[in-house]
Every structure is written in structure tokens, then in C-alpha cells.
Amino acid sequence: MDLERKSDKVTILGFGQTALERKHNILDYCKDGEIWTLNTAYRFYPHILTNIDRYFELHSYDFLKEEMELHKDPNRFKILDALDIPIYVSETLPLIKKQVTYSYDKVFKQLGTNSFNGSPCLMLMLAICMGYKEINSYGIDQLDKQHEDQRGAWSFLLGLAHAKGIKIGGTANYFLLAKENDVGLRGIREDYGERIVNNT
């Protein structure tokens, strides 16, 4: 496991709405720290690939072969190899010279949990283990049907990071803006939030 940090700060980039809104100037939100991304980011962020420090492709080879055929994307591994940065994988993938096998055992043992759902959670877990003092994210929103099942593990891990004194920023907590469904509790969060901010 490559544990050498270049900075005390890391930004994890996904492809959700909070990244889409900032896509063309996303680097303005990722200053003074490492940038990590995943999966098909080479299609979503072609303009910033030279700024990426670590890339995560944790899906199985069999799954990726199907995806490459489905999306007519035969050069996926060549593109990742050309980035010339650490590519974190779950199993050996072809053509990628700088691949790093994700150390599930070490990460889970260090954190005392294997609670994850989705690659962003695994990225967050590694960032916690590596000792970053600030972890930001954009585009890891879990507000769409495809990814809403990841929200529980993501929020649990953010709480774990917060308990360790790690500063959480960007839109990592964006899901907390969801409307309160209990009518009898609506407004309390905002009211007390204002009181805390205004020290009243």
C-alpha cells in the first residue's frame, strides 16, 4: 500500500451534481492538496487529468470487460496506464504498470470496520488511514437512485473521520441538506444552527 502523502489535504472527485456544477473550474476547489478520482473520470474530467494524483479502479476485471464492451471503450486500461500515476485496484488489471493493490485487510483492521458501500467509501477509508488532516469531496452526493444506497456507509465514515479530528469539506456532507420529513421537527436544525453560528 502506497502511504506516502504529498500533502495534508486531499480532494475526492466523483461525478454527481455538485461536481457537474463546478466541472469547468473544478481545480479552483482543489487547491493546495492531492486530487483523487475514480472509474471513468478520464471521460468526465479530461481537462484536469494531469492534475490527478491517485486514481481508483476497484471493480473486478470481469465487470470492467463487460463495461468496456457495453460503452465501446476498448482503450480504458491504456488510458489509465498513460496517466503515469498510482492506479489503485482490487485485482491485477492488464496494461497498467503503476497499479497498486488496495490493502483491504490493512485498511479494515486499522479502522476497525469493513463498513463500506461503493468505491468512494474505500477512497475515504484509505484517506483516513493515510492521516490526511483535511478531506474534501465534490460529486460524491448519493442523492440519485443509483447511489443512494451508499449514503449510510459514506456518512458513517465521515463521522469516523470527524471523530479523529479530520476536517471535512467541499460538498462531502451535501446529503445532510435533504429535507426533514418529520413535520414536527422541521426548522429545529436550521434554528439551532443559526444560534450556534451567531453565538446566541
C-alpha positions as semicolon CSV with decimal commas, in nm:
position;residue;x (nm);y (nm);z (nm)
1;M;0,000;0,000;0,000
2;D;0,145;0,336;-0,107
3;L;0,104;0,551;0,204
4;E;0,328;0,845;0,119
5;R;0,125;1,166;0,128
6;K;0,220;1,469;-0,079
7;S;0,004;1,698;0,132
8;D;-0,213;1,711;0,445
9;K;-0,520;1,774;0,229
10;V;-0,697;1,558;-0,029
11;T;-1,000;1,617;-0,251
12;I;-1,201;1,318;-0,376
13;L;-1,377;1,387;-0,706
14;G;-1,686;1,198;-0,820
15;F;-1,939;1,273;-1,093
16;G;-2,251;1,384;-0,905
17;Q;-2,437;1,712;-0,934
18;T;-2,203;1,905;-0,703
19;A;-1,912;1,818;-0,934
20;L;-2,109;1,881;-1,253
21;E;-2,189;2,234;-1,134
22;R;-1,815;2,301;-1,090
23;K;-1,677;2,083;-1,368
24;H;-1,512;2,351;-1,580
25;N;-1,337;2,524;-1,290
26;I;-1,311;2,227;-1,054
27;L;-0,941;2,292;-0,991
28;D;-1,037;2,615;-0,813
29;Y;-1,194;2,391;-0,548
30;C;-0,898;2,154;-0,520
31;K;-0,612;2,389;-0,437
32;D;-0,322;2,307;-0,207
33;G;-0,365;1,934;-0,187
34;E;-0,387;1,600;-0,362
35;I;-0,668;1,513;-0,602
36;W;-0,811;1,162;-0,619
37;T;-1,070;1,033;-0,863
38;L;-1,210;0,707;-0,994
39;N;-1,369;0,488;-1,258
40;T;-1,446;0,682;-1,579
41;A;-1,308;1,017;-1,465
42;Y;-1,093;1,025;-1,778
43;R;-1,417;1,089;-1,968
44;F;-1,567;1,331;-1,714
45;Y;-1,252;1,533;-1,636
46;P;-1,030;1,513;-1,948
47;H;-0,918;1,872;-1,889
48;I;-0,760;1,802;-1,548
49;L;-0,613;1,453;-1,583
50;T;-0,258;1,583;-1,545
51;N;-0,358;1,721;-1,204
52;I;-0,482;1,389;-1,063
53;D;-0,252;1,232;-0,802
54;R;-0,419;0,894;-0,744
55;Y;-0,680;0,706;-0,942
56;F;-0,908;0,426;-0,821
57;E;-1,044;0,147;-1,039
58;L;-1,159;-0,107;-0,784
59;H;-1,409;-0,303;-0,993
60;S;-1,340;-0,661;-1,093
61;Y;-1,176;-0,734;-1,427
62;D;-1,481;-0,931;-1,543
63;F;-1,710;-0,637;-1,469
64;L;-1,476;-0,394;-1,645
65;K;-1,458;-0,611;-1,956
66;E;-1,837;-0,601;-1,982
67;E;-1,841;-0,226;-1,926
68;M;-1,578;-0,167;-2,192
69;E;-1,778;-0,368;-2,445
70;L;-2,108;-0,205;-2,349
71;H;-1,973;0,151;-2,380
72;K;-1,738;0,077;-2,671
73;D;-1,443;0,185;-2,461
74;P;-1,164;-0,063;-2,554
75;N;-0,877;0,168;-2,451
76;R;-0,972;0,209;-2,086
77;F;-0,664;0,037;-1,944
78;K;-0,430;0,209;-2,189
79;I;-0,571;0,546;-2,087
80;L;-0,522;0,469;-1,719
81;D;-0,168;0,350;-1,781
82;A;-0,086;0,671;-1,970
83;L;-0,173;0,878;-1,663
84;D;0,153;0,754;-1,508
85;I;0,017;0,781;-1,151
86;P;-0,075;0,518;-0,891
87;I;-0,389;0,332;-1,001
88;Y;-0,549;0,154;-0,705
89;V;-0,705;-0,180;-0,799
90;S;-0,869;-0,477;-0,628
91;E;-0,712;-0,729;-0,863
92;T;-0,445;-0,717;-1,132
93;L;-0,561;-0,538;-1,446
94;P;-0,389;-0,558;-1,787
95;L;-0,152;-0,294;-1,926
96;I;-0,142;-0,069;-1,619
97;K;0,217;-0,051;-1,496
98;K;0,167;0,164;-1,186
99;Q;-0,119;-0,029;-1,031
100;V;-0,132;-0,059;-0,652
101;T;-0,339;-0,334;-0,493
102;Y;-0,581;-0,184;-0,243
103;S;-0,496;-0,324;0,102
104;Y;-0,840;-0,418;0,227
105;D;-0,704;-0,610;0,526
106;K;-0,481;-0,327;0,649
107;V;-0,745;-0,057;0,599
108;F;-1,025;-0,253;0,765
109;K;-0,806;-0,354;1,059
110;Q;-0,673;-0,002;1,111
111;L;-1,022;0,150;1,111
112;G;-1,184;-0,137;1,299
113;T;-1,461;-0,167;1,043
114;N;-1,531;-0,303;0,697
115;S;-1,844;-0,089;0,655
116;F;-1,837;0,043;0,302
117;N;-2,067;0,064;0,004
118;G;-1,913;0,187;-0,320
119;S;-1,565;0,293;-0,429
120;P;-1,586;0,645;-0,279
121;C;-1,616;0,487;0,066
122;L;-1,300;0,287;0,005
123;M;-1,121;0,603;-0,105
124;L;-1,237;0,783;0,208
125;M;-1,123;0,493;0,426
126;L;-0,777;0,498;0,272
127;A;-0,753;0,876;0,313
128;I;-0,836;0,841;0,683
129;C;-0,574;0,567;0,724
130;M;-0,311;0,776;0,547
131;G;-0,350;1,054;0,800
132;Y;-0,480;1,344;0,594
133;K;-0,581;1,637;0,814
134;E;-0,842;1,763;0,567
135;I;-1,061;1,558;0,334
136;N;-1,285;1,732;0,082
137;S;-1,508;1,588;-0,186
138;Y;-1,720;1,702;-0,479
139;G;-1,960;1,487;-0,674
140;I;-1,999;1,219;-0,405
141;D;-2,361;1,320;-0,343
142;Q;-2,558;0,992;-0,309
143;L;-2,878;1,173;-0,399
144;D;-2,959;0,972;-0,713
145;K;-3,131;0,634;-0,714
146;Q;-2,820;0,454;-0,837
147;H;-2,603;0,566;-0,547
148;E;-2,839;0,643;-0,259
149;D;-2,762;0,305;-0,102
150;Q;-2,404;0,429;-0,046
151;R;-2,512;0,719;0,173
152;G;-2,526;0,528;0,501
153;A;-2,169;0,398;0,483
154;W;-2,039;0,731;0,348
155;S;-2,199;0,926;0,635
156;F;-2,071;0,672;0,890
157;L;-1,716;0,709;0,758
158;L;-1,739;1,088;0,755
159;G;-1,839;1,068;1,120
160;L;-1,543;0,841;1,187
161;A;-1,311;1,093;1,019
162;H;-1,465;1,382;1,213
163;A;-1,417;1,192;1,541
164;K;-1,047;1,159;1,455
165;G;-1,019;1,537;1,419
166;I;-1,008;1,540;1,040
167;K;-1,159;1,848;0,877
168;I;-1,435;1,755;0,629
169;G;-1,505;2,000;0,348
170;G;-1,628;2,058;-0,003
171;T;-1,970;1,901;-0,055
172;A;-1,891;1,581;0,135
173;N;-2,188;1,643;0,367
174;Y;-2,420;1,761;0,090
175;F;-2,670;1,484;0,162
176;L;-2,740;1,646;0,501
177;L;-2,931;1,919;0,315
178;A;-3,209;1,670;0,249
179;K;-3,546;1,797;0,375
180;E;-3,660;1,687;0,720
181;N;-3,954;1,452;0,662
182;D;-4,079;1,468;1,019
183;V;-4,304;1,776;1,008
184;G;-4,284;1,818;1,384
185;L;-3,904;1,861;1,369
186;R;-3,873;2,092;1,069
187;G;-3,684;2,412;1,139
188;I;-3,507;2,292;1,453
189;R;-3,183;2,206;1,272
190;E;-3,172;2,543;1,097
191;D;-3,278;2,742;1,404
192;Y;-3,012;2,593;1,631
193;G;-2,757;2,613;1,352
194;E;-2,812;2,988;1,333
195;R;-2,784;3,018;1,710
196;I;-2,453;2,833;1,712
197;V;-2,313;3,043;1,426
198;N;-2,434;3,367;1,584
199;N;-2,333;3,255;1,934
200;T;-2,676;3,338;2,075
